[in-house]
Amino acid sequence: MLESIVEEPSLVLQWPSVFICNILPSLSAIYKGNKDGDARFLCLKILFDVMVIFLNEPPNDGQQAEELKSISQLHFLPLYPMFVKDEDPIPIYAQKLLLMLIEFDYIKISDILNVETVQQCFEFLLGDLSSANVNNVKLCMALASAPELETKVLSQLKVVRRIGNLLEFVNAKEMEDFLEPTLGLCRAFLLRSICHRKGLPYVKEPTLLSDSSPEMNTPIDQQNCVRDIADFGGYVGVLLELSGSQEPNVSDIASECVVLLLKVAPREGTTGFLTNLPKVTAILDCWQRGAAHLLVQRMLHALGYSCRQYFSHAMILSIALSEVSKIKLIVSQLSKCGIPALVTAAALVASELDRLPRCR
């Protein structure tokens, strides 16, 4: 009967105190002491549905907001470790509700920063990626983005390679709803290193080719980096492929990740970038067909910077002369495009391309 009642949001909203003060705490108690999986799921499902109704309606007063916060922290959060270990689909509902409660500030990231909960959130990366759900990824992104979470905790997880595998998987399977959150998770890990350059604000515009940039002249603090961050170097190909996406947000985050990777892991990033030149060519070639100026600017900076790294570290890679010739032609066109940021970057890239040795 209770399940039928919550299907009518107007009834729940008509008696908020009954649900908040009596029914929701009782559901948590029944869940905790029940051995029947179906009964536990029903308890969480009703709790979920009622909380969603309240979250979708602004609280009537400050007292109701405080009561909802109390329910979240006293009757939901303590059971969360049990929820995520329970039978499907209980973990999915629990993760989705946790995300919503964080979004509405009823639960803070700092409330879930114990080591066990963080490990549970990232645990899905170590298993069969086909069983992952998008709430897994969004929750991990929220954690990785939170300044309250120490970078050393992310280092201890050693999941960068698995995040890269997830990105390849969701791209290959065309799981569009996963792409943006997964790229956001990649960016959150990469930003950990960038933002530890003390006293320097992060800017989205690329500065890889700027010798006078404070950001580029301040060394990475290796002690505060995610230790396995260089593993992203093996996934430059998929990042470049997604940089050419027709979906603006996907393209924006992917191209930003390419630039970030070159900053935090220059050698690994350069190897991945220069061995995927055809994808770079395809992106740059779109500049006359309405490609975002920031995307083209990022690719130019990444290209020029990779050439510098290749030369300065005497790297030996197989780079096709024919591909370099194609890029030179496009860069030459960009140097005359009339867009100041692109003209400047193209001029610098042209000089770097001319220095590329060992082309075949």
Backbone torsions as a table, in degrees:
resi	resn	phi	psi	omega
1	MET	NA	-42.8	-179.8
2	LEU	-60.5	-39.4	178.6
3	GLU	-60.7	-37.8	179.2
4	SER	-69.0	-36.9	-178.7
5	ILE	-63.9	-43.6	-175.7
6	VAL	-72.3	-9.5	174.0
7	GLU	-73.7	-11.0	175.9
8	GLU	-111.5	91.6	-177.0
9	PRO	-53.0	-32.6	-178.2
10	SER	-61.6	-34.6	179.1
11	LEU	-69.4	-39.9	178.2
12	VAL	-64.0	-44.5	-178.1
13	LEU	-71.1	-21.4	178.8
14	GLN	-73.6	-29.5	-178.6
15	TRP	-127.2	61.1	-174.6
16	PRO	-61.8	-41.0	-176.2
17	SER	-65.8	-33.1	178.6
18	VAL	-62.8	-45.0	-178.3
19	PHE	-72.3	-44.6	-174.6
20	ILE	-70.7	-43.2	-173.4
21	CYS	-89.1	-23.8	-174.8
22	ASN	-118.5	-56.4	-171.1
23	ILE	-70.7	-47.5	-176.7
24	LEU	-63.1	-46.0	176.3
25	PRO	-61.3	-35.4	179.4
26	SER	-66.9	-38.4	178.5
27	LEU	-61.4	-40.0	178.8
28	SER	-64.5	-41.1	180.0
29	ALA	-66.5	-41.0	179.8
30	ILE	-65.2	-41.8	178.8
31	TYR	-57.8	-48.4	-173.4
32	LYS	-62.6	-33.1	-175.4
33	GLY	-102.9	13.8	-173.8
34	ASN	-106.6	135.6	179.4
35	LYS	-96.0	-7.1	-179.1
36	ASP	-87.8	117.6	-177.6
37	GLY	-60.4	-39.9	179.5
38	ASP	-65.1	-39.4	179.6
39	ALA	-66.9	-40.3	178.3
40	ARG	-63.0	-42.4	178.8
41	PHE	-62.8	-42.1	-179.6
42	LEU	-61.8	-40.3	177.5
43	CYS	-59.5	-49.1	-179.4
44	LEU	-67.4	-38.8	-179.5
45	LYS	-61.2	-43.6	178.7
46	ILE	-67.8	-42.1	176.3
47	LEU	-58.2	-45.2	179.3
48	PHE	-60.3	-50.7	-176.1
49	ASP	-62.4	-42.5	-179.5
50	VAL	-66.2	-43.6	179.2
51	MET	-63.0	-38.9	178.4
52	VAL	-63.0	-40.2	178.0
53	ILE	-60.0	-45.5	-179.6
54	PHE	-69.3	-36.7	-179.7
55	LEU	-68.1	-30.4	-180.0
56	ASN	-80.7	-8.6	177.8
57	GLU	-120.0	127.8	178.7
58	PRO	-57.4	138.4	178.6
59	PRO	-57.3	144.4	179.6
60	ASN	-66.0	-32.2	-179.0
61	ASP	-157.6	175.9	-179.3
62	GLY	-64.5	-30.0	-179.3
63	GLN	-66.3	-41.3	179.1
64	GLN	-63.6	-40.1	178.7
65	ALA	-61.9	-41.2	178.8
66	GLU	-67.1	-35.7	178.9
67	GLU	-68.0	-39.5	177.3
68	LEU	-65.7	-37.6	177.5
69	LYS	-64.3	-40.1	178.7
70	SER	-64.2	-43.1	176.6
71	ILE	-58.8	-44.1	-177.6
72	SER	-61.8	-43.9	-172.3
73	GLN	-88.3	-26.5	-176.3
74	LEU	-102.4	-25.4	-174.1
75	HIS	-120.1	-12.8	176.2
76	PHE	-108.1	-54.3	-173.5
77	LEU	-59.3	-43.3	179.5
78	PRO	-62.2	-24.2	180.0
79	LEU	-91.2	-6.9	-174.2
80	TYR	-57.4	-44.1	177.6
81	PRO	-58.1	-31.6	176.9
82	MET	-74.0	-40.3	-179.6
83	PHE	-56.8	-48.3	-172.1
84	VAL	-73.4	-13.5	176.6
85	LYS	-99.2	-2.0	-175.4
86	ASP	-81.6	179.7	-179.1
87	GLU	-69.4	150.5	173.7
88	ASP	-65.3	145.3	5.2
89	PRO	-98.0	22.8	-176.9
90	ILE	-56.1	-46.3	-180.0
91	PRO	-58.9	-36.2	-179.0
92	ILE	-63.9	-46.0	178.8
93	TYR	-64.0	-41.4	-179.2
94	ALA	-63.8	-44.0	179.2
95	GLN	-63.6	-42.5	-179.5
96	LYS	-64.4	-41.7	178.8
97	LEU	-67.2	-39.7	177.8
98	LEU	-60.1	-43.7	177.8
99	LEU	-59.6	-43.6	-179.7
100	MET	-65.7	-40.2	180.0
101	LEU	-67.9	-34.3	174.1
102	ILE	-67.2	-43.8	-179.9
103	GLU	-59.7	-38.4	-178.8
104	PHE	-90.3	6.2	173.9
105	ASP	67.2	22.7	173.0
106	TYR	-82.2	-24.6	172.7
107	ILE	-128.0	136.6	178.8
108	LYS	-102.2	153.2	177.5
109	ILE	-54.1	-37.9	-179.3
110	SER	-61.5	-21.4	179.6
111	ASP	-73.7	-18.0	-175.1
112	ILE	-120.5	23.6	-174.2
113	LEU	-90.3	15.3	173.1
114	ASN	-71.0	150.3	-171.7
115	VAL	-57.6	-40.1	-177.3
116	GLU	-62.3	-44.8	-179.0
117	THR	-65.8	-42.0	179.0
118	VAL	-61.8	-45.0	178.7
119	GLN	-62.1	-39.1	178.5
120	GLN	-63.1	-38.7	-178.8
121	CYS	-64.4	-38.1	-176.8
122	PHE	-91.9	-5.1	-174.2
123	GLU	-60.5	-31.6	-177.0
124	PHE	-60.4	-26.4	-178.7
125	LEU	-66.9	-22.2	-176.3
126	LEU	-89.0	-6.5	-178.4
127	GLY	-107.3	-151.4	179.5
128	ASP	-74.8	112.5	-175.6
129	LEU	-64.4	-22.2	179.7
130	SER	-68.6	-17.2	179.5
131	SER	-93.8	1.4	-179.8
132	ALA	-69.6	150.5	172.1
133	ASN	-121.5	159.4	-171.3
134	VAL	-64.8	-25.7	177.8
135	ASN	-66.9	-34.5	173.0
136	ASN	-52.4	-51.3	-174.4
137	VAL	-67.0	-44.2	-178.7
138	LYS	-63.7	-38.1	179.7
139	LEU	-67.7	-41.9	176.5
140	CYS	-63.1	-39.1	178.7
141	MET	-63.8	-41.0	178.7
142	ALA	-62.4	-41.0	179.1
143	LEU	-67.0	-47.4	-177.6
144	ALA	-65.4	-25.4	-178.6
145	SER	-85.8	-13.3	-174.1
146	ALA	-79.7	123.0	179.3
147	PRO	-63.6	-20.7	179.8
148	GLU	-68.2	-24.3	-179.3
149	LEU	-84.1	121.7	-178.2
150	GLU	-68.5	139.9	-178.8
151	THR	-60.5	-31.9	-178.9
152	LYS	-63.3	-26.9	177.1
153	VAL	-67.4	-42.1	177.2
154	LEU	-65.3	-36.1	178.2
155	SER	-63.5	-41.0	-177.8
156	GLN	-65.7	-24.8	-179.3
157	LEU	-69.5	-32.7	-179.8
158	LYS	52.7	56.1	-174.9
159	VAL	-117.5	5.8	-176.0
160	VAL	-58.5	-44.8	179.9
161	ARG	-62.2	-38.0	179.8
162	ARG	-70.7	-32.2	174.8
163	ILE	-64.9	-41.8	175.7
164	GLY	-61.3	-41.7	176.9
165	ASN	-61.3	-40.9	178.7
166	LEU	-62.4	-41.9	179.7
167	LEU	-62.3	-44.5	176.7
168	GLU	-61.1	-41.3	-177.1
169	PHE	-64.7	-50.8	-176.1
170	VAL	-69.1	-28.5	176.5
171	ASN	-71.5	-44.6	-179.7
172	ALA	-64.4	-35.7	-178.3
173	LYS	-88.4	1.2	179.9
174	GLU	54.8	43.8	178.1
175	MET	-87.6	80.8	-169.0
176	GLU	-61.2	-34.6	-179.1
177	ASP	-70.1	-16.2	178.3
178	PHE	-89.3	-23.6	-169.0
179	LEU	-59.9	-53.2	-176.4
180	GLU	-63.8	-45.7	177.1
181	PRO	-62.9	-38.0	-179.3
182	THR	-68.1	-42.0	174.8
183	LEU	-63.0	-38.1	177.3
184	GLY	-62.6	-35.1	176.5
185	LEU	-67.4	-42.4	175.5
186	CYS	-58.8	-47.3	-178.4
187	ARG	-62.3	-40.4	-179.5
188	ALA	-60.4	-41.2	178.2
189	PHE	-66.8	-42.6	-179.6
190	LEU	-66.4	-38.6	-178.9
191	LEU	-65.3	-23.9	177.5
192	ARG	-54.9	-39.6	-179.2
193	SER	-77.3	-42.5	-179.0
194	ILE	-62.0	-45.9	-174.3
195	CYS	-74.9	-6.1	175.8
196	HIS	-91.2	6.2	169.1
197	ARG	-78.8	100.9	-165.2
198	LYS	-55.6	133.5	173.8
199	GLY	77.6	4.5	-176.8
200	LEU	-110.6	121.9	176.3
201	PRO	-72.5	148.1	178.7
202	TYR	-86.5	133.5	176.7
203	VAL	-121.0	144.9	-176.1
204	LYS	-78.0	-25.1	179.2
205	GLU	-70.3	137.5	-176.9
206	PRO	-68.7	142.7	178.1
207	THR	-128.4	16.8	-174.8
208	LEU	-58.6	-32.1	-176.0
209	LEU	-97.0	6.2	-177.8
210	SER	-95.6	106.4	-179.9
211	ASP	-65.5	-24.8	-176.8
212	SER	-94.1	2.1	-178.3
213	SER	-69.8	124.7	176.4
214	PRO	-57.3	-35.2	-178.3
215	GLU	-62.2	-42.5	-177.4
216	MET	-79.2	-20.5	-178.9
217	ASN	-95.4	1.3	177.2
218	THR	-104.7	119.4	-175.1
219	PRO	-67.0	151.0	175.2
220	ILE	-67.3	135.1	175.4
221	ASP	-83.2	98.3	-174.0
222	GLN	-61.9	-26.5	180.0
223	GLN	-69.1	-23.9	-177.5
224	ASN	-108.5	12.2	175.6
225	CYS	-89.5	159.4	166.4
226	VAL	-71.6	121.8	-167.4
227	ARG	-62.1	-34.1	-177.8
228	ASP	-98.6	22.9	-175.0
229	ILE	-60.8	-30.6	-178.9
230	ALA	-64.5	-16.5	178.1
231	ASP	-62.2	-21.2	176.3
232	PHE	-63.7	-17.4	179.4
233	GLY	-59.1	-25.5	179.2
234	GLY	-78.8	-0.8	-175.3
235	TYR	-123.4	19.5	177.9
236	VAL	-61.7	-35.6	-179.5
237	GLY	-57.4	-47.0	-179.3
238	VAL	-72.2	-32.2	175.8
239	LEU	-64.4	-40.4	177.7
240	LEU	-68.2	-40.3	177.7
241	GLU	-59.4	-42.7	-179.8
242	LEU	-75.6	-23.4	174.7
243	SER	-63.2	-27.8	178.3
244	GLY	-89.9	10.6	-179.0
245	SER	-64.5	149.4	176.0
246	GLN	-77.6	-12.8	177.8
247	GLU	-85.1	113.2	-172.3
248	PRO	-54.9	-44.3	-177.8
249	ASN	-65.8	-40.1	178.0
250	VAL	-62.9	-47.7	179.3
251	SER	-60.6	-42.1	-178.0
252	ASP	-63.3	-49.6	-177.3
253	ILE	-68.3	-40.6	-178.6
254	ALA	-63.2	-45.8	-179.3
255	SER	-67.7	-33.2	175.5
256	GLU	-64.2	-39.6	178.7
257	CYS	-63.2	-36.7	178.3
258	VAL	-60.0	-47.6	-179.7
259	VAL	-65.0	-44.3	-180.0
260	LEU	-60.5	-41.6	-179.4
261	LEU	-62.7	-41.4	178.5
262	LEU	-63.5	-30.5	178.4
263	LYS	-72.4	-43.3	-172.5
264	VAL	-90.2	-23.9	179.4
265	ALA	-141.5	72.4	-172.2
266	PRO	-56.2	-45.2	-175.3
267	ARG	-67.5	-48.7	-179.3
268	GLU	-66.6	-39.0	178.7
269	GLY	-65.3	-41.9	179.2
270	THR	-63.2	-44.0	178.8
271	THR	-58.1	-47.8	179.5
272	GLY	-65.2	-37.3	-177.1
273	PHE	-69.9	-50.5	-174.7
274	LEU	-73.2	-18.5	176.0
275	THR	-89.0	3.1	176.7
276	ASN	-126.0	34.5	-176.8
277	LEU	-57.5	-35.8	178.5
278	PRO	-57.4	-34.9	178.1
279	LYS	-70.3	-35.3	176.8
280	VAL	-66.0	-43.8	178.5
281	THR	-58.0	-44.9	-178.9
282	ALA	-61.3	-39.2	-179.9
283	ILE	-68.9	-47.9	-178.8
284	LEU	-63.3	-32.4	-178.0
285	ASP	-69.0	-12.7	-179.1
286	CYS	-86.3	0.2	-173.4
287	TRP	-62.9	-30.0	179.4
288	GLN	-83.4	-7.5	-178.6
289	ARG	-109.6	28.0	171.9
290	GLY	90.8	13.6	177.5
291	ALA	-62.0	143.7	-179.3
292	ALA	-58.4	134.9	-178.6
293	HIS	-59.3	-37.5	-179.6
294	LEU	-64.8	-37.7	177.3
295	LEU	-61.6	-48.3	-179.6
296	VAL	-63.9	-41.1	179.1
297	GLN	-61.0	-43.5	178.8
298	ARG	-62.6	-42.5	-179.6
299	MET	-65.6	-37.8	177.6
300	LEU	-64.2	-46.1	179.4
301	HIS	-63.2	-42.5	179.6
302	ALA	-63.1	-39.7	-179.9
303	LEU	-66.5	-49.9	-179.4
304	GLY	-62.9	-41.0	-179.5
305	TYR	-66.4	-40.3	178.5
306	SER	-63.5	-39.7	177.0
307	CYS	-62.2	-40.8	178.2
308	ARG	-62.4	-44.4	-179.6
309	GLN	-64.0	-41.6	180.0
310	TYR	-58.5	-43.5	-177.5
311	PHE	-75.0	-47.6	-173.2
312	SER	-69.1	-26.9	-179.8
313	HIS	-103.1	9.4	178.1
314	ALA	49.7	46.4	-178.9
315	MET	-73.8	151.3	178.6
316	ILE	-119.9	108.2	179.8
317	LEU	-132.7	155.9	176.3
318	SER	-86.2	105.3	-178.4
319	ILE	-120.1	121.9	-176.7
320	ALA	-73.0	126.0	178.8
321	LEU	-59.8	-36.2	-179.7
322	SER	-62.7	-36.6	-179.9
323	GLU	-71.3	-39.2	177.6
324	VAL	-62.6	-39.0	179.5
325	SER	-63.3	-42.0	177.7
326	LYS	-61.0	-45.0	-178.4
327	ILE	-66.2	-39.3	178.9
328	LYS	-58.7	-40.2	179.6
329	LEU	-63.6	-44.2	179.8
330	ILE	-66.3	-42.0	179.7
331	VAL	-62.9	-38.2	177.5
332	SER	-61.6	-40.4	177.6
333	GLN	-66.1	-40.0	-179.5
334	LEU	-66.8	-30.2	180.0
335	SER	-68.0	-10.7	179.5
336	LYS	-118.8	16.0	-172.1
337	CYS	-78.1	-16.2	177.9
338	GLY	87.4	0.7	177.2
339	ILE	-98.9	108.5	-169.4
340	PRO	-47.9	-49.0	-176.5
341	ALA	-62.9	-37.6	-179.2
342	LEU	-76.2	-38.4	179.0
343	VAL	-61.3	-45.9	-179.5
344	THR	-62.5	-47.0	-179.1
345	ALA	-65.0	-41.3	-178.6
346	ALA	-62.7	-38.7	179.3
347	ALA	-62.9	-41.7	179.0
348	LEU	-68.2	-40.0	-179.7
349	VAL	-65.7	-39.9	-179.2
350	ALA	-57.2	-42.7	-179.6
351	SER	-68.8	-34.0	178.5
352	GLU	-71.1	-38.7	179.0
353	LEU	-61.8	-35.8	-179.1
354	ASP	-67.2	-20.1	-177.8
355	ARG	-91.6	-7.9	-175.8
356	LEU	-61.0	119.1	177.0
357	PRO	-94.2	175.5	171.1
358	ARG	55.5	34.3	174.7
359	CYS	-83.8	150.0	-179.3
360	ARG	-116.0	NA	NA
